[in-house]
Amino acid sequence: MTVKTGDLQEIKEEYVEYIITTMSNEELLALARNQVNNEIESLDSKQFKKYTFDNCDEYIYEDLKAYVEEDDPSKAYQLMLEIIDDRELA
């Protein structure tokens, strides 16, 4: 059975819609995590810093660095809340 090129593209688009629609929230989150991880895994620190600047803002890299380097779990938790809150307000 031969399918016209335009029809094949439409079938592919409908397949994507079907798959996404039938996925659970956990599956969608895993898919998103994998996609972002694939985009950043091969970046060195300079490239990653530029990526975060281009895709989020100029402060996210340093904010996350401070979070990762914080030894006190309660302070780290507070830093993460501030990181999230600062970006939700923007």
Long-range contacts (C-beta under 8 A, 24 or more apart in sequence): 56-87, 57-87, 57-90, 59-86, 60-87
